[in-house]
Structure formats: structure tokens, C-alpha cells
Amino acid sequence: MAVALVAFASGMAVAQTPDPDRTAYTAADYAAFSPQTALDMVQRTPGFVFDEGDAAVRGFGGSSGNVLIDGARPSSKAGVLDALGRIPASQVERIELIRNASTSEAQGQAIVLNVVRRAGVASGTWSTEIERNGDGTVYPRLEASLSGAVGGWRTSLKARVYWEEFPFRSLRLNRNAAGDLISATVTDLPSTLGEATLSGDASRPVAGGLLNLTGRLGHYNYYFDQPGETFLGRLPDAAPDQSQLNQLDVQRWTLELGADWTRVYGDWSVKTLGLLNYRDGSESSRQRRETRQGALVSRTVVASTAQPLELVGRATLTGIGVSRLRPEFGAEIAYNRFDRTFALAIDTGGGLAPVPIPASNVTVEELRGEAFATLNWTLSPRWTLEGGLAVEASEISVTGDAARTQGFSFFKPSLALAWRPSERLLFRVGARRTVGQLDFGDFAATADLDDDTTAAGNPDLGPDQTTRYYGSVDYRGGGDFAVNLEVFHEDRRDVLEQIVLPSGAPGLANAGDATYRGVKGTLTLPLDRLLAGARLTAEGEVLDSDFDDPVIGRGRPLSFVYSPDVEIEFRHDPPGRRFSWGVTWQSSEEGDLYLVDEIDVIRTDDYFGGFVETTALGGFKTRLALRNADTQRSRRLRTFFDPDRGGAIVGSEERFSRSPTFVTLTFSGSF
């Protein structure tokens, strides 16, 4: 990884020293898939599952994915996916799969990809997509990128316009504690998502190092008008007793600007980074219920705004000399500000009346600093030891409807031991302590009109902490055969779950300790002996958890743990032919959400899809894909208690829905 960084920073070709932890895939290894961008190549790398990171977390270090470009992460939290999509496949010299990566760029991940680009190549890509949803509505999507040299800068630019309409229909049954039907509601659930983004990067040598600039501007819009009919005490028939209309409109602008500068001083590499993230969003939702005769039953209106701002500065010093000891030191400082307004009003016949919710209008500010050091020690050609320590300190202040200032400090050690009995096989065991990244939106009140729930904001929130113990094995066989398996156990402290806050309202809080464990793995299996050019890929995980629930005084699983999650794809690229085909399957999964007075169980059935693609129709690739072959059903069961989940069951609600089939025709090419 350091070699690639030095080569890119200096603009010189550097010979690759043999590294048993590094497997290189050339462009020829991906030719059968006719990739258009580096993203296509990354997604087809054997035994690798792409993780783009989490742009919502605080700071830069904790948001990392598992892909590097020329040995480093882009100076962007949301931009790894964009950056890969801006790189034409013709500009990729090779893709390196790195096992046992040791720098802070890897963030303790066992497998990392490094995309190495060719220098001095100008090219671009384009993609036009037409999709038909389950209701027969057809809509387009467009995407184009251009990369090349401009005035001494190595640049790339990408524009994307995305549109999708989701047609759903749902049946909702409400019952009392005795199981008697109270009401049945049939709802049409169409929704529309539109997004437009413009992103780019530029780099050039500056002051003996390499300066890289990134930027991204985007607009997001999600909205729906969802009508429904309610039948009181009976199943749906021709004459509803009530009608309703749920409306939602979410608008959001996003801006991200980043810059980093890297320079090599002898056996050391210095990298500095600056990052700005800003969002300006608003959300309005309305619900109106009427009798069959048109008389008002109720009207509810919610309006909110959110403006998060983040500024990050980061510097790292990495030892790149040939040595059995490879140190790295660094520091990061971040300022976050989150402004939120929230208003709820209800009308039952006398006009709209505001409903007070604790912590509706708040401003949250955080100043956080972190210093870290890692050391990779090559004990022998077969054994490697990696250790690290980070120290984090922060202050979070809340003003507005609630006032609170808190200070936090955490030590975050890590240790990993790797054993390589052969070049193909790698074992790794380790432990790592991390601190959760708070969502500042949880400090403010929220409401969901469709579920008829509200939650108060909580100014006393603090980060949760996790100590993760893991063991993994990675094997790279002949051809594309690859298998990776990891078993892990996590001890979690101060986990975030909903309880009754001191204000008396339900809300998210640091509710106690929990354990979280599981097995996850990936497999790439060539099937050439059975069918030339065929291969099977699979990825999945099975999870389990235990949490001591203060609401009911006994154990239960954590919220939002969905398991199992398995995806399998069979793909056939007949040798010498200019077409490919494949089928996909995703397993059913089930998970729970625990509120103060409710248990919400969600189950989703299996998902099937397929595709055919060819390059025989011209100098471009044509792909026809089927998403969800009319098989996926979902069931949601909400059980209500009084006064909380420790009390008696007072009712239930069941929702049944079926996901529609989407057919997508895509034309893509390069120039």
C-alpha cells in the first residue's frame, strides 16, 4: 500500500516487491464482465464485498470503507462510490486485493482493495437506463463521467440523474387484546425518489507532494401521496367507512469539499487532509382522515428542518522504509454543528393545535479531537503483529428547548495477530475497541404519522462503545476460487435503545449493555469443470444478540438485528461469446424493533432476480435485468402494551405487502 502511495505521489513508476498479502488482478481478469468503470471491476473481484463506508458518522477516520485509490482513501466521506464510478475501466492498471492491511486507511479491516490507475489516459463513460416498475410506469436514468488532464491537473468529473418510483399496496389489520378485528385498511403506497449529483476530483504535484481536491454537490427529493380506505370491524369490501391521505415531501441539498496533500520525506510519508460537509434539508408530512360522508376525523401536520455542518482536519505520518517495524502516527480534529426545528399539530375538528414534544428545537455542537498510533511488526515471513492505540476526547453541547453540556474521553486500543502458513492461506485473530458515532438527529424530537408514533429528543445522549473480538480465515485458490470466513463477538456498552426519558416521553437513550455476535463470509466458486465460464458468488451473515432491557427487566435481542442475510449469484460468461446471463437470490430475513410500549417484528421473504447482458449490439454493453421476480412478500406485526412492554397486551397491527417487479434496460459504454 505504501509503495502505491509513493508511486502516485511522485508520479514515478515503482517496482512492486513481492508481497504474499497482496493479490493483483489485471484488466484482463475482468474482461469477461465488460466493465465500464472501476466500480464494475471492484464489484467483480473474487471473494470481496464492497463496503463504501458510512458518510453519516462523525469525523473521517470512522467513516472508512474498504477500497483505496492509488493507495489512499479519497478526501471524501461520501465519495468512494462516486470516485470509483468516475474512473473508466480503461484507466485501471490493476486492482490489488490486500490481506492483513496495516495502515490507518484500512481501519482494522482484514481485506482491502487498492485500485491502481494508469497515468496520462483520457477517457470517459456513459450510461442510459430505462426502468419499468410494477405499475407499468417507465422512467429514465442518466450518468456520464470524463477523466483526463487539464492544465497540469489530473481530473475527473461525473454527473448523475437518478429517478425511481415504487408502487406498493398494503393491507393493515388492527385487533384488540382479545384478537377481535377493529379495523382493516387498504393503502396504496406509491413513492418517488429523485436525485441529481455532480462530483469531481483534481490532482497535481504541489510543493514536492501531491495535492488532491474533491467536491460533490447533490439534491435529493423523496415524496409520496398515499391514499387509503378503512373498514371498521370488518375486512375490506366495496364501501369503506373512512378514507385517509398520507403525504410526505423531503428535500435536501448536500455539499462536500475535500483536500489532501501527500509528500514523501525519505522513509516517511506525510498526509494532511481537510474536509467540509454541509446539508440543508426540510421535511413536511401531512395526514388527513375523513368519514365516508366527507366529515373530518383528524388532521395531523409535521414540519421539520435540519442543517448539519461538519469540518474535519487530519494529519498522518507513516513510515514507508523497508523495515520489519512500520509505524504510523496521526491526529484528527472535528467540529460538528446540527440545527433542528420540529413542529407537530393536530386538528380533530377545532382547528390545528400544536402538540409539544420535548426537545423539538435544538442546536447540537461538538468539538472532538483524536490522536492515534499504529505499529505493524513483521515477526517472521509467516507471522505479523499489529497494535494500535487511539485517544479520543470530545465536548457536546445542546442548546434550545433543551440545554446540556457533556465531556467524553475514550481509549481505543487494538491488537491483531496474523499467521500465513502458505501464500494462499491467511489466519487472523484480533480485538479492537471502537466508539460509536452519534446521529445528532437523535438529540431532537421526531414523528412518524404512518405509525402514529412520536419520540422526544434527548440531550443526554452519549456514544456507545464496542469491544470486538474476531477470528478470520482467508483462502485464495487457483483461478478465481476464494473464500473468507469471520467469527466475531462484541461486548457493547451504553447501547442506544428507546426508554422512558426523565421528561416522561419515550425517546432514545444509552440504555445499558449488550452482546452481539455472528458469522459472516464470502465465497467465489468457479464452475468451469461443470460449465465453462460459469461461477457462483455468495456472501452472507448470521447474527445474534442479547440485551438487558430496563423497560421489562429481562433480556431480549437488540433492535434492528436482521438475520440471516444471504445473497447468492450464479453467472455464466460463455467463452468466445459476447453475452452473459445470471440469476440472483437473497434470503428471507427477520428482525425486531423495540419501543417503550411496542414490539415491531418485520419479516421479508426471499428475493429472486436475473439478468442478461451483451456487447454484440454495438460498441457498448446492453443489460436487461429483472429485480424481484414477483416473489418478495413482507409481513410486519406490531404488538402494543400498556403502560409499557412490561404490561398487558392491548392490541396488535398486522401489515401485509408485496414488493413489485422492476425491469431495467441499461446501455453503457466508454469513449
N, C-alpha and C positions, 0 to 999 in steps of 0.2 A: 504494500500500500504506500509506504514511504517512497519507494522507487518511482511509482507512477506520479506521485505528487511532485517529486524533484524534477522529473522529465517535463511535466506540464508547466511548472513554474519557470524553468529555464528555457523552454522552447527547444530543447535538445533531445535527440534520441538517446536513450539509456538502455544498455543491455540488461535483460532480465536474468537475474541469478536464479538458479533452480530453487524452488520452494515447494516442499511436499504439501503445504497447506493451501496452495494456490492451483486451481484448475482453470486453464484458459480455453475458451470456446471462440473460434474464429467465425467470420461471417459465413463461411461455407457450411458450418454446423447448423445454421438456421435457414439455409437456402430453401429447404423443402417447405417451409412455412410462408415463403414470400413476404417477409416482414417489410413494413413501410417505415417504421420508426424504431428507435432504441427501446421504447416501451414494449413493442411487439416482441423483441428479442428477449428482454428481461422476463416477460411472462411465459416464454417457452424454454427457459433454462432448466435443465433436468434437476429434479429434487429441490427446487427453490420456490418459496411462496413469497410474493412481493408484498412488502409492508411499506406503505407510503408515509407512515408516521401519523402523528396527531397534531394538527395545527391549532387545536383549541387549548392546549396546555400552556402553562406559563413558561417563559424562557425559551432558549434554543436547544440546550443540551437534552432535555427530556422529551423533545418532540421528534427525535430522530426516527427515520425509517431504517431500512436495511439495504439501501442502494447508494453507492458513491458514484460520482462522475469525475474521472481523471484523478481518483484517489481522495476526493474530498466531498463533503456534503455541499450542495448549493446553499448560498446565503439566503435561504428562504425556508419558512416553516411549511407553507402550503405548496411549495413549488417543485418537489421532487417528481411528482406525477407530470406536471406541466413541462419540466425540464426534459424529461425523457421523451415526451411527445414532441418536443421541438427539435430533437436530434434525428435527422434522417438515418435510416439503416445504412445507407451508403457511406456515412461518416464514421461508422463504428469499426474500429480496427479489430477489437476483440472484447470479450466480456470475461472477466476473471471472477470465479467463484472462490471466495476466501473463507477458509475454515479457521476457527480459532483466532479471529481478528483481535488485535490488542489495543488499538488506539481509542481515544475518547469519541472519535467519529462513529465507532461501532456500538458504543453504549452497551457493552456486555453481551451482544448478540452472537450466537455461535456461528452463524453463516451470514456473510455479507457479499453482495455483488459489487464489482467495480467496472463501470463502463469506460473503456479507454477509446478516445476519439482519434481520428486521423487529423492531421494538420493541413490547412490550405485547401480544403474541399468545399466548394459552394454548391448547395443543392436545396431542395425543398420537398415538401409533401403536401398532399391534398386529400380530402375525404368528403364524400357526399353520401348522406344516409337518408333513407326514407323508411318510416316505420308505420305499420298499421296496427292499431290497438284492437281490443276485443269488441269494441262497438263499431268498428269499420272506419274510424277516423284516421286519416293519413296526414302525417306532418314530417317536415324535413329537419335535418341537422347538417351543419357545415363546419369544416375545420380546415385550416391551412397553416403551414409553417414555412419559414425561409431562413436558411443559415448561410453565412458567408463572411467575407472580410469587407469591412467598410472603414476606410481612412485609418488603417492600422489597428482597428478593433476586430476581434473575432466575435461575431454577433449571431443571434438567433431571435426570431420573432414568431409568435403563434397567436392566431385569432380563432375563437371557437364560439359558435352559437348553438345552444342545446335547447331542445323542446321536447316535452313528453306529456301525454295525457293518460291518466289512469282511470278506467271505468270499473267501478266495483258496485256490487249490490249486497246489502246486508240484511239479515233477519235478526231481530233482537227480541228476546223473551224475558219478561220480568215476572218473578214469582215471589210470593210471601214466604214466611218461615215454614208454613205447612206444605209448601210446594204448589199452591194454587196459582194459576195464571192470573196476573194482574193486568198485564198489557202485552201486546205484540206490536212491534214497529218494523216496518219495511222501509229501508233507506237506500236511495241512490247515492253513491259515493264517488262522483267524478271529481277529479282534482287535476290541476295543471301546474307543471313545473317549467319555468323558463330561466335560462342562464346564459349570459354573454360574458366572455373574458378576453382580455388582451394581455399577453405576458411576453417577456423577453429577457435576454441577458446579453452582456457585452464584456469582453475581457481584453486586456493588453498588458505588456510589460510596463511597469512604472517603478522608478526608484530602485532598480535592481531586483524587483519582485514581480508578482503577477497581481493585477487589480481586476476584480470581477464584480460587476454590477448586475443586479437583478431587479425586476419590477413586475407587478401584477395588479391589474385593475379589473374589477368584475362587478356585475349586477345580477342579483338573484331575486326571483319573484315566484312565490308559491301561493296559489289561491284556489278556492272552490266555492260553489253554491250547491248545497246538498239538500234536496227535498226529502221529506219522509212522511209516512202515514201511520197513525197509531190506532190500534183497535183495542178497546178496553174490555178486559175479561174474556177475550176470545182470540182465536187465530185469525189471520188476515182473510177478509172476504171482499165483497165489492164496495162496501160502504164504510169508510174509516170514521172514527169518532173525532179524531183530531188530525191536524196537519202541522208540519213544522218545516222550518228552513234554517239550516246552519250555513253561515258564511264566514270565510276567513280570507284575509289578504296579508301576506308577508312580503315586505320589500326590504332589500338590504344591498348596500354598496360596500365593497371591500377594496382596500388599498394596501399593498405591501411593497416596501422598498428595502433593498438589502445591498450591502457592500462588504467585500472582504479582500484582504491583501495578504499575500503569502510571499515570504522570502527565505532563502536558504543562506545561513551563515555557517560555513564549514560543516560540522557534523550536526548542526541544529537547524530546524525549520521553525519559523515564527509565522503565526497566522493571527490576524486581528479581524474582527467582524463587527458590523453594526447593522441593526435591523429595526424597522418601523412597521407596525401593523395597526391599521385603523379600520373600524367598521361603523357604519351608520345605518341602523335598522329600525323599522317600525312594524307593528303588528296590530291588526284590528280584527276582532271576531264578534259575530252577532248571532243570536238565536231567537227565533220568534215561533210561538206555539199558538194555534187558533183552534176553536171548535169547528165542527162541520158547518155551522152556520156563519162562520167568519168572526166570531167574538174572540177577543184577546184572552188567552190563558196566561201567558207570561212573555216577557221580552227581556233579554239579557244582552248587555253590551260590555265588551272588554277592549281597552286600548292601552298599548304599552310602547315604549321606545327603549332602545339600548344602544349605547355608544361606547364600545371598548377601545382602549388605546394601549399599545404596548411599545416600549422602547428597550432594546437589548444591546449591550456591549459585551464582547467576549474576546479573550486572547488566550492562545495556547503556544507552548514551547515544546517541541518534540525532538527527541534525539533520533537521528536517522543514520548515524555512523554504523559501520559493521561491528557489532558487539553482541555478546550474549545478554547484556542488560540494555533494555530500551526504555528510557524514562519519558514521561510526558507530564507537564505541569500546565495549569491554566486557571483562569478566573472568569466569572461571569457576573454581571450586574444587570438588573432588570427593574424597570418601573412600569407598573400596570395601573390603569385607571378605568373604572367601569361606572357609567352613569345610567341609571334606570328609572323610568317612570311607569306607573301602573295604576289603572283605574277600572273599577268594576261597578256597574249599575244595573239594577233590576226593576222592571215595571210589571206589576200584577194587576193593573187597572187604574192606578192613581198617578201615573207618570213615573219616569225614571228616577230612582232614588239611589244615591251612592251607597255602596257596601264597603265599610272599612275593613281592610286586611292589614295585619301588622307588617311593617317594613315594606310598604308599597313603593315609596320613592326614596331611593338611596344612592349614595355615591361611595364606591369602594376604591381605596387606593392601597397599593402595595409597593414597597421598596425591598428588593431581595438581592442578596449577594451570595456567591458561592465560590469557593476555592477547591481545586481538586488536583490530585496527583495519581498517576498510574505507573506501574513498573512491570515490564514483561521480561521474564528471566528464562532463557533457554538453558535448562539444566543439562540436557543432552540432546542428541538428534531425535530422540523419541519422546522426551518429556519437556513440558513447558509449564511454568508457573506464572500466573498473573495476579497482581494485587493492586488495590486502589483504595483511596480514601478521599471523600469529599466532605466539606463542612458547609452547611447552609444556614444562613440567618436571614430573617425577614421581619417586617412590621406591616401589619394590615390594619387599616383604619376604616371605619364605616361612619358616614355622616348622613343627615337627612332625617327620615322618620325614625331611624334607629341610630344610636351612637355607641361606638365601641372601638377600642384600640388594643391590639394584641401583638405580642412579640413571640417569635418562634426561633428555635435553633435545633439543628439536627446533625448528627454524624451519620455518614453513609459509606460504610466500608464494603469492599467486595474482594472475593478471592476465588480463583478458578485454577484447576489443575487439568492439563490435557496430556493424554497418552496416545501416541501414534505407533501401534505395533507394526504397521505397514503403511505404504504410501496411500493405499486405498481406504484404510480404516482409521477412524479417529474417535476416541472416547474423551468426554469432557465432563467434569463434575465441578460444582461451584456453589457459592452463596453470594447474594447481593442484597443490600438494603436500599430501598428507594422511598421517596416521599411523594405522595400523590399530588396531582396538580389540580387545585381548586377551580371549579367553574364559578366565577363571580356572579353569574346569574342566579345561583342558589342563595345568595345573600338577600335577594329581593323576592317579593310575592309573585305567584303565578296562578293561572286558572285554566281549566280545560272544560269548555262548555259542552263538548260532546259527552264527556264522562261525568259532568256535573260535579267537578271537584275543584277545590282551591287549596293552596298551600301558602303559609306565611313565609316571609323571608327570615333568615336567621343571622344576626350579626356576630354570633359566637362561633361560627364555623372555623375549623382548623384543618390542616392537611392530615390525611390518613397516612400510615406508614406500613410498609410491607418488607418482610424479610423472606426472600425467595431462595429455596434450596432446589437444585436441579442436577440431573444427570442425563447426558445425551450421547448417542452414538450416530455417527455418520459414515456411510459406506458408499464409495464410488466404484462401480464395477466396470466391465467392458461396455463399449458403446455408450448408450445413454442411461444405463441402469444406475439408479441412485436411490438410496433410502436413508431417511433421517428420522430418528425417534427420540423424544424427550419426555422424561417423567419429572414432575415438579410438585413441590409442596410449598405453600405460602402461609406464613403467620402474619395476620393483618391486625393492626391496632387502630382504634378510633375510626372505624369504618363509617361511611355515611349512609344512614337509613332514616326513614321517617319515624318520628316520635311526636308526642305532645310537647310543644315548647313551653317555656315559662309564661308566655302570653296566653296560653290556653288553646292556641290554634295548632293544627298539625303542620309540620314542616321538617325539612331535612336537618339532621344534626349528627355530630360524632357520637354514635350510639353504643359503641362497645368494641369487642374484639371478635375475630373470626379466623377460621382456617379455610383455605382454598387450595384445591389440588386437582391434578389431572394428568392426562397423557395426550400428547399431540405428535403428529408425524406426517411425513410426506413420502411419496413413492413415485418414481418414474420407471416403468417396466416396458422395455422394448419387446415387441411380439413378432419380430421378423421370422422366427422359426415357424410360426403358425401362419402369418400373413405378412408378406414383405411390405415394409413401410408403415406398419401399424405399431402403436404404442398406447399404453394405459398410464394415466397420471391420477394420483389420488392425494388428497390432503384432508385431515380431519383432527378432531379433538373430542375427548370425553372429559367432562368436568364434574366436580362435586364440591360442596361447601358446607360449613357448619357455622352458625352464628347464634350467640346467646342473646335472645330477643328481650329487651327490657319491658316491652309492652305486655308480653304474655308470661314472662318469667321462665321461659324454657327455650330449648334450641330449635332452630329451623334453618333452611338454606338461605343464602344471600339473595337479594333481589337481582334480577337481570342476569342470572346464570342460565344460559340456554345450552342444552346438551341432549344428545350428541350432535355434532356438526361435522358432516362428512360430505365431500364433493369428489366425484369421480368423472373423468372424461376419457372416452375412447376416441382416438383419432387415427385416420388412415390416410397416408400420403403415398399413393401407388408410385413406385419408381418409374421415371420416364414419362409420367403423365402430368398434365398441367391442372389437375384438380385434386381436392382433398375433401373428406367428409368426416363427420364425427357425431357422437351423441354425448350428452351430459346428464348427470343425475346428482341431486342434492337430497340428503336425508331429511326426514321429518325431525323436528326438534320441539322441545317443550321447556318453558321457564316460568318463573313466578315473579310477581311484584307484590310487595307487602306495604300497604299503607296502614295508618293507625286503626281504621275501622273496616278494612277491606283486604281480601286476598284475591289477586288477579292472576289467573292461570291462562297462559296462551300456548296453544299447540298449533303448529303448522305442518301440513302433510308434505309428502315427497314432491320433488320438483323435477320434471323431465324437459329436456330441450335437445336441439340438434342443429347442425349447420352443414352447408355445402359451400365450397369456395373454389374459384378457378382463376387462372391468368390467361385462359385461352381466348377470351373475347376481345383482347386488345392489349395495349401496353399498360394495363392496370389490373388490379385484383378486384374480382366481384365475389361478394359473400352474401349468401342468403341464410338467415338464422331464424330459428323458432325458439322463443323464450316461453317456457311453461306450456307444455302441450295439453292444456285444459285439464290438468290433474291436481293442481295445488289447492287444497282447501285449508281453511283455518277455523279454529274454534276458540273462543275466549269465554271463560267462566269467571264472573265476578261474584264473590260471596261477601255479604255485608253483615257486620256485627254491631252490637250496641252494649255498652258505650264505646268499646274498642274490641280488638281481636281476642281479648280475654273474656268477653261477654258472650251472650247468646246470639245465634244466627237469626237475623231479622228479615232476610230476603236474599235474592240472587238475581243475576242477569246473565243470560247466555247470548252470545253473538255468533252467527254462522255467516261465513263469506267464502267466495270462490275467486281466486285470482284469475284475471283474464289472460288470453293468449296474445302475445306480441310477435309479429312477423317483421323482420328487419332486412332491408336490402341495402348493401353498402358497396360503393365504388370508391376505391382508393388507389393512389399512385404516387409517383415521385417524379421530380424534374431537376 
